[in-house]
Amino acid sequence: MDPSSYRPAPGQIPTSPGVYRFSDEHGRVVYVGKAKNLRARLSSYFQDLANLHPRTQSMVTTAAAVDWTVVGTEVEALQLEYSWIKEFDPRFNVKYRDDKSYPSLAVTLDEEFPRAQVMRGPHRKGVRYFGPYGHAWAIRETLDLLLRVFPVRTCSAGVFKNAHRTGRPCLLGYIGKCAAPCTGKISAQDHRALAEDFCEFMAGRTGPYIKRVEREMKRAAQAMEYEKAARLRDDITALTRALEKNAIVFGDGTDADVIALAEDELEVAVQIFHVRGGRVRGQRGWVTERVEDVDTADLVEHFLQQLYGEQRGEAVPREVLVPALPADTAALTQWLCELRGAKVELRVPQRGDKKSLQETVQRNAAQALNLHKLRRAGDLTARSLALQQLAEALEMDTAPLRIECFDISHLQGTEVVASMVVFEDGLPRKSEYRRFAIKTFEGQDDPRAMHEVLTRRFRRYRSDLARDAATDAADGGGVDGADDAENTGPIDPETGKPKRFAYPPQLIVVDGGQPQVAAAVRALEEAGVVDVTVCGLAKRLEEVWVPGEDDPVVLPRSSGEALLMLQRIRDEAHRFAITYHRSKRSKAMTASALDDIPGLGETRRKAVLAHFGSLKRLRTATIEQITEVPGIGRATAAAIVASLAARAPAAPAVNTATGEIIEDDAVVAVDEVAEADEAVPVVPPRQETAGGSVELAQP
C-alpha cells in the first residue's frame, strides 16, 4: 500500500514523547516504536520510498494505518513500547526468541515449608530463583551436594501431605538429605531459617558460611566430638565441590550480566553470562532476524527491554555490561533501577577482567551465529522447497503460506475431541492452535466429527466478517471499510488482539482418507468458502487424498520435502488432539463421588477427604461424625450420607488387567492425584491413538 494513502496530516501529530504503532489492512499491528518527538519520528517514515532502508520500505508498504499514544516521560514510553510489543507481537520488530526453556533453581519462600526444586517458565512472586542453568541435571547435581549441608524440603505437595498423614518421612528424610518437616522433626521456623541460609549460600555469600562451619569443626575436635567434626569436614568438602562447578571470574563478588552481540545484515546473535557473587551462574543465547533498520545500540535497547521486562528485585543485577550504550541510556537506567528497587549501573567495560569476560561472551555469540546460519540455510531451503512442491502437487496458484490441519481423537467413541494446528510459512504458530469438544453427537464417527469441527471453524469466520460489514454500514463507512478500521478485520476492537478464527488458510489438511476429505469439503461448501484447498493424509500408507478423486495423489520422488512437511503438520495435529483427549479422559476418570453434592465445594470436599482419609471410611461415618469436620453443618453432612448411600457399589470393582479387587482405600482424591508425582492405575492400561483406534498394552 502507498504510505501517502494513510499519512496523517502534519498538524495532527504532536511533538510530545510517545509510542506509535503501524497496522496492516486487517488491523494487525506490524510495528511498534517510541520517540521523544512523535512528529519528527513519524515524518521520517513518509518520505520518498527510495530514501528508506529496504526493511523500512517493506514495513510502511505493508501497513495501512498508523496511530500513537502520548506519554509523559521517556521511561513511560519505554514501558508502553515493551507492553505493546509483548501484546501484539509485531512482525517487523526485533524479537529475541530462544528455542530452549532454561531451568532455574527455585526456592518457594512463599510456602510455609519452602521447597527447593527445578523450575522453568515465568518467575512467580515469592519464589527465589538462581540461574538460569544450561541443563536441569546441573541443578540437580548441585542441589544433591548442598542437601547434605542444607537439608531443605524437595518433595512435591502430594508426597509431603502423604508423609504428614502417615507420620513417616520419605527416603531423603531417612538418609539425612531432608530435615523432614512433614513429620515434625524440625519446626516451620527452623526449616525456613535453613532455606534462607541455603538462599544466602546460592546468592554468593559463601565465604562467611564456610568459615563458620570450619570454626564449628575445630570446636568439635577440641571437645573430642570426632564424629561431629568428621561430619562437618564432609560438609565443607561438599560445599567446596559445589562451588567448583562455577568458575570464578571476578574476585570482588560482582553481580553482573555480561552481554555481547554478533551481527550481520540479516541476523543477530546475543549471548549473556549471568555472574553472581563473582561466579558465572548461567548462560543464555538468542538468535533473531534483523527485521527492522536498527544499529547495535538499538539492538541492545530492545534486548534489555525483553530480557528484564518481567523481572523484579535481585533478578535485575547491580551491573549490566553491554557492547554499546543505547541512545536513551538515562531512561533505560532509570527503568532498570525501578525494576530492581535499587541502583543499577549500565555501562560498556573498557579494560580489565570485565572487558576480557565480555570478549569471551562475544566469541560465544559469534560461534552461535555461525552455527545458526548453517542450520538456517538448510531449514529455509527445505521449507521453501516443501511449500512450492506442495502447491504444484495440489495444483494451487501460490504456495500455501497458512496451513491448518485438523485431527479427531477419541477412545472407542468416548470423549471425542478435535484439534486445529496452524503452520505459517512452514513453521508452527502455536498461539493460533485451537481445540474442540464434539457436541452434536456421541459415538465413533470421524467424518461426522470432522464436518462439525470445520463447520464451527468457518461459521465463526463468516459470522465475524458479516458482523464487521454490518457494523461498518451502520457507522457509515465505505464499501471496503477503510473509513472504519477499528470495527473491520480480524482484530477485536475491544481487546486489540486477533479474534479466535481471524485469518482463513490457503490449505486445509485433514487426518484421514476420502471420507474425511469429503466431510471437510461439504462443510466448506455449506459455509460458502470457495477459495481454500483441501487434502487428506491417511496414516496407513501416507496417501494424499484430494476432493473428487477415487485414487490418492502420488507425490513424485522429487517431492519428498512436501510429504515430510505434510507428515510433520499431521503429527503435530495428532499430538495436540491426543493431549486434549487425555486431559478430558483423566478428568472424567478421576471424578469424585462428592463432586455433585449441593453445598459441598472444593475446599469443603478437600477437608472431608483429609479428615476421613478415603471414601470407604466416609461411607461408614454417621452424620454426627461428619459434622466434626470444620465447616460442615448438619444439612451438608446429611446430603453427603444420602449421596454416598445412593451411589454405594453393588459389587467390588475388579482391575481386568491384574485380576485384583480395587478397594476404596486405593482411590485417591482428585486434588491429591493432581499434586502427586505418581499415577494411580484404576483401569487396564491402554494405548490410544487419534481416530479412536485402541490397543491393549502387551504384558
C-alpha positions as CSV (number, residue, x, y, z in Angstrom):
1,M,0.0,0.0,0.0
2,D,1.2,3.5,-0.8
3,P,2.2,5.2,2.6
4,S,0.8,8.5,1.4
5,S,-2.8,7.0,1.5
6,Y,-2.7,6.8,5.3
7,R,-0.2,9.6,6.1
8,P,-1.6,11.8,9.0
9,A,-1.8,15.5,8.4
10,P,1.4,17.1,9.9
11,G,-0.6,19.2,12.3
12,Q,-2.3,16.1,13.8
13,I,0.9,14.6,15.1
14,P,2.0,16.0,18.5
15,T,5.6,16.9,19.3
16,S,5.4,15.1,22.6
17,P,7.2,11.8,23.5
18,G,5.1,8.8,22.9
19,V,4.7,5.3,21.3
20,Y,3.3,4.7,17.8
21,R,2.2,1.5,16.0
22,F,1.6,0.7,12.3
23,S,-1.2,-1.7,11.4
24,D,-2.0,-3.6,8.2
25,E,-5.2,-3.7,6.3
26,H,-6.6,-6.3,8.6
27,G,-5.9,-4.3,11.7
28,R,-3.0,-6.5,12.8
29,V,-0.1,-4.4,14.4
30,V,3.0,-4.9,12.3
31,Y,5.4,-2.5,14.0
32,V,5.7,-0.6,17.4
33,G,8.2,2.1,18.1
34,K,8.8,5.0,20.5
35,A,10.0,8.6,20.0
36,K,11.0,11.7,22.0
37,N,9.2,13.7,19.3
38,L,6.4,11.8,17.6
39,R,6.0,14.3,14.8
40,A,9.7,14.2,13.8
41,R,9.9,10.4,14.0
42,L,6.7,9.6,12.1
43,S,7.5,12.2,9.4
44,S,10.7,10.2,8.6
45,Y,8.6,7.2,7.6
46,F,6.6,9.1,5.0
47,Q,9.4,10.4,2.8
48,D,10.3,9.1,-0.7
49,L,10.5,5.3,-0.6
50,A,13.8,5.3,-2.4
51,N,15.4,7.1,0.6
52,L,14.2,4.5,3.1
53,H,16.0,1.3,4.1
54,P,14.6,-1.8,2.4
55,R,13.3,-3.1,5.7
56,T,11.6,0.2,6.4
57,Q,10.2,0.2,2.9
58,S,8.7,-3.2,3.4
59,M,7.1,-2.1,6.7
60,V,5.5,1.1,5.5
61,T,4.1,-0.6,2.4
62,T,2.7,-3.5,4.4
63,A,1.0,-1.1,6.8
64,A,-2.3,0.6,6.1
65,A,-2.7,2.8,9.2
66,V,-0.7,4.4,12.0
67,D,-1.8,5.7,15.4
68,W,0.0,6.8,18.5
69,T,-0.3,7.4,22.3
70,V,1.3,10.4,24.0
71,V,3.1,9.7,27.4
72,G,4.6,12.0,30.0
73,T,8.2,10.8,30.1
74,E,10.7,8.7,28.2
75,V,10.5,6.0,30.9
76,E,6.8,5.7,30.3
77,A,7.4,5.4,26.6
78,L,9.9,2.6,27.2
79,Q,7.4,0.7,29.4
80,L,4.5,1.2,26.9
81,E,6.6,0.1,24.0
82,Y,7.6,-3.1,25.8
83,S,3.9,-3.8,26.7
84,W,2.7,-3.3,23.1
85,I,5.5,-5.5,21.7
86,K,4.6,-8.2,24.1
87,E,0.8,-7.9,23.5
88,F,0.7,-7.5,19.7
89,D,3.8,-9.5,18.6
90,P,4.5,-7.2,15.6
91,R,6.3,-8.9,12.7
92,F,8.7,-6.0,11.9
93,N,10.0,-5.6,15.5
94,V,13.2,-7.4,16.6
95,K,12.1,-10.2,19.0
96,Y,14.7,-12.2,20.9
97,R,13.3,-15.8,21.0
98,D,15.1,-18.9,22.1
99,D,14.3,-22.5,21.2
100,K,15.1,-23.5,24.8
101,S,13.4,-23.1,28.1
102,Y,16.2,-22.6,30.6
103,P,15.8,-24.1,34.0
104,S,16.5,-22.3,37.3
105,L,17.0,-23.5,40.8
106,A,14.0,-22.1,42.7
107,V,13.2,-21.9,46.5
108,T,9.5,-21.4,47.2
109,L,9.8,-19.0,50.1
110,D,6.1,-18.1,49.8
111,E,5.1,-21.6,51.2
112,E,5.0,-22.5,54.9
113,F,7.7,-25.1,54.3
114,P,9.9,-23.7,51.5
115,R,10.8,-26.2,48.8
116,A,14.0,-26.3,46.6
117,Q,13.3,-27.5,43.0
118,V,14.0,-27.1,39.3
119,M,11.6,-24.6,37.7
120,R,11.1,-23.3,34.2
121,G,8.9,-20.6,32.7
122,P,7.9,-17.2,34.1
123,H,9.0,-16.2,37.6
124,R,6.5,-16.3,40.4
125,K,6.1,-13.8,43.1
126,G,7.5,-15.0,46.4
127,V,9.9,-17.5,44.8
128,R,13.7,-17.0,45.0
129,Y,15.4,-18.0,41.7
130,F,19.1,-18.9,41.0
131,G,20.4,-19.4,37.5
132,P,19.4,-19.9,34.8
133,Y,21.4,-23.1,34.1
134,G,22.2,-24.7,30.8
135,H,20.9,-28.1,31.9
136,A,18.5,-29.4,34.5
137,W,20.9,-32.1,35.5
138,A,23.5,-29.4,36.5
139,I,20.9,-28.0,39.0
140,R,20.1,-31.5,40.4
141,E,23.8,-32.3,40.8
142,T,24.4,-29.1,42.7
143,L,21.3,-29.5,44.8
144,D,22.3,-33.0,45.7
145,L,25.6,-31.8,47.0
146,L,24.1,-29.0,49.0
147,L,21.3,-31.0,50.6
148,R,23.9,-32.6,52.8
149,V,24.5,-29.2,54.4
150,F,21.1,-27.6,53.9
151,P,18.6,-30.5,54.1
152,V,15.6,-28.4,52.9
153,R,12.4,-30.0,51.6
154,T,12.5,-31.0,47.9
155,C,9.3,-33.2,47.7
156,S,6.1,-32.4,45.9
157,A,2.9,-31.3,47.7
158,G,1.4,-34.7,47.3
159,V,4.3,-36.6,48.8
160,F,4.6,-34.0,51.6
161,K,0.9,-34.5,52.5
162,N,1.1,-38.2,52.4
163,A,4.1,-38.3,54.7
164,H,2.4,-35.9,57.1
165,R,-0.7,-38.1,57.2
166,T,1.2,-41.3,57.8
167,G,3.9,-39.9,60.0
168,R,6.7,-41.5,58.0
169,P,9.2,-39.4,56.1
170,C,10.4,-40.2,52.5
171,L,13.8,-41.8,51.7
172,L,15.6,-38.4,51.8
173,G,14.4,-37.9,55.4
174,Y,15.9,-41.3,56.4
175,I,19.3,-40.7,54.8
176,G,19.7,-37.1,56.2
177,K,19.1,-35.1,53.0
178,C,15.9,-33.7,54.2
179,A,15.1,-32.3,57.7
180,A,11.6,-34.0,57.4
181,P,9.4,-31.1,58.4
182,C,6.5,-33.2,57.2
183,T,6.8,-35.4,60.4
184,G,7.6,-32.6,62.8
185,K,11.3,-33.3,63.1
186,I,12.0,-29.6,62.5
187,S,9.7,-26.7,63.2
188,A,8.5,-24.4,60.4
189,Q,10.6,-21.5,61.7
190,D,13.8,-23.6,61.8
191,H,13.1,-25.0,58.4
192,R,12.6,-21.5,56.9
193,A,15.9,-20.4,58.5
194,L,17.5,-23.4,56.8
195,A,16.0,-22.4,53.5
196,E,17.2,-18.8,53.9
197,D,20.7,-20.0,54.7
198,F,20.6,-22.1,51.5
199,C,19.5,-19.0,49.5
200,E,22.3,-16.9,51.0
201,F,24.8,-19.5,50.0
202,M,23.4,-19.8,46.5
203,A,23.4,-16.0,46.2
204,G,27.2,-16.0,46.5
205,R,27.8,-15.2,50.2
206,T,29.8,-18.4,50.6
207,G,32.9,-17.3,52.5
208,P,31.4,-16.4,55.9
209,Y,29.3,-19.6,55.9
210,I,32.3,-21.9,55.1
211,K,34.4,-20.2,57.8
212,R,31.6,-20.7,60.3
213,V,31.4,-24.4,59.6
214,E,35.2,-24.6,59.9
215,R,35.1,-23.0,63.4
216,E,32.4,-25.4,64.4
217,M,34.5,-28.3,63.2
218,K,37.5,-27.2,65.2
219,R,35.5,-26.7,68.3
220,A,34.0,-30.2,67.9
221,A,37.5,-31.7,67.5
222,Q,38.8,-29.9,70.6
223,A,35.8,-31.2,72.6
224,M,36.7,-34.7,71.3
225,E,33.4,-34.9,69.4
226,Y,35.1,-36.6,66.5
227,E,32.0,-37.9,64.7
228,K,30.5,-34.4,64.6
229,A,33.9,-33.0,63.4
230,A,34.1,-35.6,60.7
231,R,30.5,-34.8,59.5
232,L,31.3,-31.0,59.4
233,R,34.5,-31.8,57.5
234,D,32.5,-33.7,54.9
235,D,30.0,-30.8,54.8
236,I,32.9,-28.4,53.9
237,T,34.0,-30.8,51.2
238,A,30.5,-30.9,49.7
239,L,30.3,-27.0,49.8
240,T,33.7,-26.7,48.1
241,R,32.7,-29.2,45.4
242,A,29.5,-27.3,44.7
243,L,31.4,-24.0,44.4
244,E,34.0,-25.6,42.0
245,K,31.2,-26.1,39.5
246,N,31.0,-22.4,38.8
247,A,34.1,-20.6,37.5
248,I,35.4,-17.6,39.4
249,V,35.7,-14.6,37.1
250,F,35.7,-11.7,39.5
251,G,37.3,-11.8,42.9
252,D,35.3,-8.9,44.3
253,G,31.9,-10.7,44.3
254,T,30.5,-8.8,41.4
255,D,26.8,-9.2,40.5
256,A,26.5,-8.5,36.7
257,D,25.0,-9.6,33.5
258,V,27.6,-9.5,30.7
259,I,26.0,-9.1,27.2
260,A,27.6,-9.3,23.7
261,L,26.3,-9.4,20.2
262,A,27.4,-10.8,16.9
263,E,25.5,-9.5,13.9
264,D,25.4,-9.3,10.1
265,E,23.0,-7.7,7.7
266,L,20.2,-10.2,8.2
267,E,20.5,-11.7,11.7
268,V,21.8,-11.0,15.2
269,A,23.1,-13.4,17.9
270,V,23.1,-12.4,21.5
271,Q,24.8,-14.2,24.4
272,I,24.6,-13.3,28.1
273,F,26.6,-14.6,31.1
274,H,24.9,-14.3,34.5
275,V,27.6,-13.5,37.1
276,R,26.5,-13.7,40.7
277,G,29.0,-13.4,43.6
278,G,31.9,-13.2,41.1
279,R,31.0,-16.6,39.6
280,V,29.3,-17.5,36.3
281,R,26.0,-18.9,37.4
282,G,24.3,-19.3,34.0
283,Q,24.5,-18.6,30.3
284,R,21.8,-18.0,27.6
285,G,21.7,-17.2,23.9
286,W,19.3,-15.9,21.3
287,V,19.4,-15.6,17.5
288,T,16.9,-13.3,15.8
289,E,16.2,-11.9,12.4
290,R,17.1,-8.2,11.8
291,V,13.7,-7.2,10.6
292,E,14.0,-3.5,11.3
293,D,16.6,-0.9,10.4
294,V,18.5,-0.6,13.8
295,D,22.1,-0.2,14.8
296,T,23.9,-2.1,17.7
297,A,22.8,0.4,20.3
298,D,19.1,0.0,19.4
299,L,19.5,-3.8,19.3
300,V,20.9,-3.6,22.9
301,E,18.0,-1.5,24.0
302,H,15.4,-3.9,22.5
303,F,17.2,-6.8,24.1
304,L,17.3,-5.2,27.6
305,Q,13.6,-4.5,27.3
306,Q,12.7,-8.1,26.5
307,L,15.2,-9.6,29.0
308,Y,14.2,-7.6,32.1
309,G,10.6,-6.6,31.3
310,E,9.2,-9.3,33.5
311,Q,11.9,-9.3,36.2
312,R,11.8,-7.8,39.6
313,G,14.2,-7.4,42.6
314,E,17.5,-9.3,42.5
315,A,16.7,-10.8,39.1
316,V,18.0,-7.5,37.8
317,P,21.7,-7.3,38.7
318,R,23.7,-4.4,40.0
319,E,25.7,-4.1,36.8
320,V,24.7,-4.6,33.2
321,L,27.7,-4.7,30.9
322,V,26.8,-4.1,27.2
323,P,28.8,-3.7,23.9
324,A,27.1,-0.3,23.2
325,L,25.1,2.2,25.1
326,P,21.5,3.0,23.8
327,A,20.6,6.5,22.9
328,D,18.2,6.8,25.9
329,T,20.7,5.5,28.4
330,A,19.3,7.6,31.2
331,A,15.7,6.5,30.7
332,L,16.7,2.9,30.4
333,T,18.9,3.0,33.5
334,Q,16.0,4.6,35.5
335,W,13.7,1.9,34.3
336,L,16.1,-0.8,35.4
337,C,16.5,0.8,38.8
338,E,12.7,0.8,39.3
339,L,12.6,-2.9,38.4
340,R,15.4,-3.8,40.9
341,G,14.3,-1.3,43.6
342,A,18.0,-0.2,43.9
343,K,20.8,1.3,41.9
344,V,21.7,-0.4,38.6
345,E,24.7,0.6,36.5
346,L,24.5,0.3,32.7
347,R,27.9,0.7,31.0
348,V,30.4,-0.5,28.5
349,P,33.5,-2.2,30.1
350,Q,36.7,-0.6,28.9
351,R,39.5,-2.6,30.5
352,G,40.4,-5.3,33.0
353,D,38.6,-8.6,33.8
354,K,35.2,-7.3,32.8
355,K,36.4,-6.4,29.3
356,S,38.1,-9.8,29.0
357,L,34.9,-11.6,30.0
358,Q,32.8,-9.6,27.5
359,E,35.2,-10.6,24.8
360,T,34.7,-14.2,25.8
361,V,30.9,-13.7,25.6
362,Q,31.3,-12.1,22.2
363,R,33.2,-15.1,20.9
364,N,30.4,-17.3,22.1
365,A,27.9,-15.1,20.2
366,A,29.9,-15.3,17.0
367,Q,30.1,-19.0,17.2
368,A,26.3,-19.3,17.9
369,L,25.6,-17.1,14.8
370,N,27.8,-19.3,12.6
371,L,26.1,-22.5,13.8
372,H,22.7,-20.9,13.3
373,K,23.5,-19.9,9.8
374,L,24.5,-23.4,8.8
375,R,21.2,-24.8,10.2
376,R,19.1,-21.9,9.0
377,A,20.3,-22.2,5.4
378,G,19.2,-25.8,5.2
379,D,15.9,-25.1,7.0
380,L,14.9,-22.1,4.8
381,T,15.7,-24.0,1.7
382,A,13.8,-27.1,2.8
383,R,10.7,-25.2,3.9
384,S,10.6,-23.1,0.7
385,L,11.0,-26.2,-1.4
386,A,8.4,-28.1,0.5
387,L,5.8,-25.3,0.1
388,Q,6.5,-25.0,-3.6
389,Q,6.2,-28.8,-4.1
390,L,3.0,-28.9,-2.2
391,A,1.5,-26.1,-4.3
392,E,2.5,-28.0,-7.5
393,A,1.2,-31.3,-6.3
394,L,-2.2,-29.9,-5.2
395,E,-2.4,-27.6,-8.3
396,M,-2.5,-24.4,-6.2
397,D,-1.8,-21.0,-7.7
398,T,0.6,-20.0,-5.0
399,A,2.5,-21.6,-2.1
400,P,0.2,-22.1,1.0
401,L,1.6,-19.7,3.5
402,R,-1.0,-20.6,6.1
403,I,-1.9,-24.2,6.5
404,E,-4.5,-25.6,9.0
405,C,-4.6,-29.3,10.0
406,F,-7.5,-31.0,11.8
407,D,-7.5,-34.3,13.7
408,I,-10.1,-36.3,15.6
409,S,-9.2,-38.2,18.8
410,H,-11.3,-40.5,21.0
411,L,-11.3,-43.8,22.8
412,Q,-13.9,-46.2,21.3
413,G,-16.2,-43.3,20.7
414,T,-15.9,-41.7,24.2
415,E,-14.5,-38.2,25.0
416,V,-14.5,-37.2,21.2
417,V,-12.3,-34.2,20.7
418,A,-10.6,-32.4,17.7
419,S,-7.6,-30.3,17.2
420,M,-6.7,-27.5,14.8
421,V,-3.0,-26.6,14.4
422,V,-1.6,-23.8,12.3
423,F,1.6,-23.5,10.3
424,E,2.6,-20.2,8.8
425,D,5.5,-20.1,6.3
426,G,6.2,-23.8,7.2
427,L,6.6,-23.1,10.9
428,P,4.1,-23.8,13.7
429,R,2.2,-20.8,15.1
430,K,1.1,-22.2,18.5
431,S,-0.8,-19.1,19.5
432,E,-3.3,-19.9,16.7
433,Y,-3.9,-23.5,17.8
434,R,-7.5,-24.4,18.7
435,R,-9.2,-27.4,20.2
436,F,-12.8,-28.6,20.1
437,A,-15.1,-30.9,22.1
438,I,-17.6,-32.6,19.8
439,K,-21.1,-31.6,20.9
440,T,-23.7,-32.7,18.4
441,F,-23.4,-36.5,18.7
442,E,-21.9,-39.3,20.7
443,G,-20.1,-42.3,19.4
444,Q,-17.5,-43.1,16.8
445,D,-18.0,-41.3,13.5
446,D,-14.8,-39.5,12.4
447,P,-16.2,-37.9,9.2
448,R,-19.2,-36.5,11.1
449,A,-16.9,-35.1,13.7
450,M,-14.7,-33.6,11.0
451,H,-17.7,-31.9,9.4
452,E,-18.8,-30.4,12.8
453,V,-15.4,-29.0,13.5
454,L,-14.9,-27.4,10.2
455,T,-18.4,-26.1,10.2
456,R,-17.8,-24.4,13.6
457,R,-14.4,-23.0,12.5
458,F,-15.7,-21.3,9.3
459,R,-19.1,-20.4,10.8
460,R,-17.2,-18.3,13.3
461,Y,-15.0,-16.8,10.5
462,R,-18.0,-15.9,8.3
463,S,-20.1,-14.5,11.2
464,D,-17.2,-12.2,12.1
465,L,-17.0,-10.9,8.6
466,A,-20.7,-10.4,8.4
467,R,-20.7,-8.6,11.8
468,D,-17.9,-6.3,10.7
469,A,-19.7,-5.5,7.5
470,A,-22.9,-4.7,9.3
471,T,-21.1,-2.5,11.9
472,D,-19.3,-0.7,9.1
473,A,-22.5,0.0,7.2
474,A,-24.3,1.2,10.4
475,D,-21.4,3.6,11.1
476,G,-21.4,5.0,7.6
477,G,-18.1,3.5,6.5
478,G,-17.1,2.9,2.9
479,V,-17.7,-0.2,0.9
480,D,-14.3,-1.6,1.8
481,G,-14.5,-0.5,5.4
482,A,-11.5,1.8,5.0
483,D,-13.2,4.6,7.0
484,D,-13.9,2.4,10.0
485,A,-10.7,0.4,10.5
486,E,-11.4,-0.1,14.2
487,N,-14.5,-2.2,13.6
488,T,-13.4,-4.1,10.5
489,G,-10.9,-7.0,10.2
490,P,-9.6,-9.8,12.4
491,I,-8.6,-7.6,15.3
492,D,-11.0,-7.3,18.2
493,P,-11.6,-3.6,18.8
494,E,-12.2,-4.1,22.5
495,T,-9.1,-6.1,23.3
496,G,-6.8,-5.2,20.4
497,K,-5.9,-8.9,19.9
498,P,-6.7,-11.2,17.0
499,K,-10.1,-12.8,17.0
500,R,-10.2,-16.5,17.6
501,F,-10.6,-17.6,13.9
502,A,-9.4,-14.4,12.3
503,Y,-7.5,-15.5,9.3
504,P,-8.6,-18.1,6.7
505,P,-6.0,-20.6,5.5
506,Q,-4.9,-21.3,1.9
507,L,-4.7,-25.1,2.6
508,I,-6.7,-27.4,5.0
509,V,-5.2,-30.8,5.8
510,V,-7.4,-33.4,7.5
511,D,-6.0,-36.5,9.1
512,G,-7.7,-39.3,7.2
513,G,-8.7,-40.5,3.8
514,Q,-11.5,-39.9,1.3
515,P,-14.4,-39.9,3.9
516,Q,-12.8,-37.2,6.0
517,V,-11.9,-35.1,2.9
518,A,-15.5,-35.3,1.6
519,A,-16.8,-34.2,5.0
520,A,-14.4,-31.3,5.0
521,V,-15.4,-30.2,1.5
522,R,-19.1,-30.4,2.4
523,A,-18.5,-28.2,5.5
524,L,-16.7,-25.6,3.4
525,E,-19.5,-25.5,0.8
526,E,-22.1,-25.1,3.4
527,A,-20.2,-22.2,4.9
528,G,-19.8,-20.6,1.5
529,V,-16.0,-20.8,1.4
530,V,-14.6,-21.5,-2.1
531,D,-11.0,-20.3,-2.1
532,V,-9.5,-22.9,0.3
533,T,-7.7,-26.1,-0.9
534,V,-8.4,-29.3,1.0
535,C,-6.4,-32.5,1.1
536,G,-6.2,-35.5,3.5
537,L,-3.3,-37.6,4.7
538,A,-4.1,-41.2,5.5
539,K,-1.9,-42.8,8.1
540,R,-1.6,-46.3,6.8
541,L,0.3,-45.7,3.6
542,E,0.8,-41.9,3.9
543,E,-1.6,-41.4,1.0
544,V,-2.6,-37.8,-0.1
545,W,-6.3,-37.6,-0.9
546,V,-7.9,-34.7,-2.8
547,P,-11.6,-34.0,-3.3
548,G,-13.4,-35.7,-6.2
549,E,-10.7,-38.3,-6.9
550,D,-11.2,-42.0,-6.4
551,D,-7.4,-42.6,-6.1
552,P,-4.9,-40.8,-3.9
553,V,-2.4,-38.4,-5.3
554,V,1.0,-40.0,-5.7
555,L,3.7,-37.4,-4.8
556,P,6.7,-37.9,-7.1
557,R,10.0,-39.0,-5.6
558,S,11.3,-35.4,-6.2
559,S,8.5,-34.1,-3.8
560,G,9.9,-35.7,-0.7
561,E,10.1,-32.4,1.2
562,A,6.4,-31.7,0.6
563,L,5.4,-35.1,2.0
564,L,7.7,-34.6,5.0
565,M,6.0,-31.3,5.7
566,L,2.5,-32.8,5.5
567,Q,3.6,-35.6,7.9
568,R,5.0,-33.1,10.3
569,I,1.8,-31.0,10.3
570,R,-0.3,-34.1,10.7
571,D,1.8,-35.4,13.5
572,E,1.5,-32.1,15.3
573,A,-2.3,-32.1,15.0
574,H,-2.3,-35.7,16.3
575,R,-0.2,-34.7,19.3
576,F,-2.4,-31.8,20.1
577,A,-5.6,-33.8,19.8
578,I,-4.2,-36.7,21.9
579,T,-3.1,-34.3,24.7
580,Y,-6.6,-32.7,24.9
581,H,-8.3,-36.1,24.8
582,R,-6.1,-37.4,27.6
583,S,-6.9,-34.4,29.8
584,K,-10.6,-34.9,29.3
585,R,-10.4,-38.6,29.9
586,S,-8.3,-38.2,33.0
587,K,-10.8,-35.6,34.4
588,A,-13.7,-38.0,33.8
589,M,-11.9,-40.9,35.3
590,T,-10.9,-39.1,38.5
591,A,-14.3,-37.6,39.1
592,S,-15.2,-37.9,42.8
593,A,-18.4,-39.2,44.3
594,L,-18.6,-36.0,46.2
595,D,-18.5,-33.7,43.2
596,D,-22.2,-33.2,42.7
597,I,-23.3,-32.8,46.4
598,P,-25.0,-29.5,46.9
599,G,-23.3,-27.2,49.4
600,L,-20.0,-29.1,49.2
601,G,-17.5,-27.0,47.3
602,E,-13.8,-27.8,46.5
603,T,-12.5,-26.5,49.9
604,R,-15.0,-28.5,52.0
605,R,-14.5,-31.6,49.8
606,K,-10.8,-31.5,50.5
607,A,-11.4,-31.1,54.2
608,V,-13.8,-34.1,54.3
609,L,-11.4,-36.3,52.4
610,A,-8.4,-35.2,54.5
611,H,-10.4,-35.9,57.7
612,F,-11.6,-39.4,56.8
613,G,-8.7,-40.5,54.5
614,S,-10.8,-42.4,52.0
615,L,-14.3,-42.7,50.6
616,K,-14.7,-46.2,52.3
617,R,-14.3,-44.7,55.7
618,L,-16.5,-41.8,54.8
619,R,-19.3,-44.2,53.7
620,T,-19.3,-45.7,57.2
621,A,-19.4,-42.4,59.0
622,T,-22.5,-41.1,60.7
623,I,-24.0,-37.6,60.3
624,E,-22.6,-36.6,63.7
625,Q,-19.1,-37.8,62.8
626,I,-19.1,-35.8,59.5
627,T,-20.2,-32.7,61.3
628,E,-16.9,-32.9,63.3
629,V,-15.2,-31.7,60.1
630,P,-14.7,-27.9,60.3
631,G,-17.1,-26.0,58.1
632,I,-19.5,-29.0,57.6
633,G,-23.0,-28.4,59.0
634,R,-25.7,-31.0,59.7
635,A,-27.6,-30.3,56.5
636,T,-24.4,-30.8,54.4
637,A,-23.5,-33.9,56.3
638,A,-26.9,-35.4,55.7
639,A,-26.6,-34.7,52.0
640,I,-23.2,-36.4,52.0
641,V,-24.6,-39.5,53.7
642,A,-27.6,-39.7,51.3
643,S,-25.5,-39.2,48.2
644,L,-23.0,-41.9,49.1
645,A,-25.7,-44.3,50.1
646,A,-27.3,-43.8,46.7
647,R,-24.0,-44.5,44.9
648,A,-22.9,-47.5,47.0
649,P,-21.3,-50.0,44.7
650,A,-23.3,-53.2,44.2
651,A,-20.2,-55.4,43.7
652,P,-16.5,-54.8,44.1
653,A,-14.6,-53.3,41.2
654,V,-12.0,-55.5,39.5
655,N,-8.9,-54.5,37.6
656,T,-9.2,-56.6,34.5
657,A,-5.5,-56.3,33.7
658,T,-4.4,-57.9,37.0
659,G,-7.5,-59.5,38.4
660,E,-7.2,-57.6,41.7
661,I,-10.1,-56.2,43.6
662,I,-10.0,-52.4,43.8
663,E,-10.6,-51.3,47.3
664,D,-12.0,-47.8,48.1
665,D,-8.8,-47.2,50.1
666,A,-6.9,-47.3,46.8
667,V,-9.0,-44.4,45.5
668,V,-7.1,-41.2,45.6
669,A,-8.8,-37.8,45.7
670,V,-8.7,-35.7,42.6
671,D,-6.6,-33.0,44.2
672,E,-4.1,-35.5,45.5
673,V,-3.8,-37.1,42.1
674,A,-3.1,-33.7,40.5
675,E,-0.4,-33.0,43.1
676,A,1.2,-36.4,43.3
677,D,4.2,-37.4,41.3
678,E,3.0,-41.0,40.6
679,A,0.0,-42.2,38.7
680,V,-2.7,-44.4,40.2
681,P,-3.8,-47.2,37.9
682,V,-7.6,-47.6,38.0
683,V,-8.3,-49.1,34.6
684,P,-6.5,-51.6,32.3
685,P,-3.5,-49.9,30.6
686,R,-4.4,-48.8,27.1
687,Q,-2.7,-47.2,24.2
688,E,-4.9,-44.6,22.4
689,T,-4.5,-43.2,19.0
690,A,-6.2,-40.5,17.0
691,G,-9.3,-41.6,15.2
692,G,-10.3,-43.9,18.1
693,S,-8.2,-46.9,17.5
694,V,-7.3,-48.7,20.7
695,E,-4.7,-51.4,21.5
696,L,-4.4,-53.1,24.9
697,A,-0.9,-52.8,26.2
698,Q,1.0,-56.1,26.0
699,P,2.1,-57.7,29.3
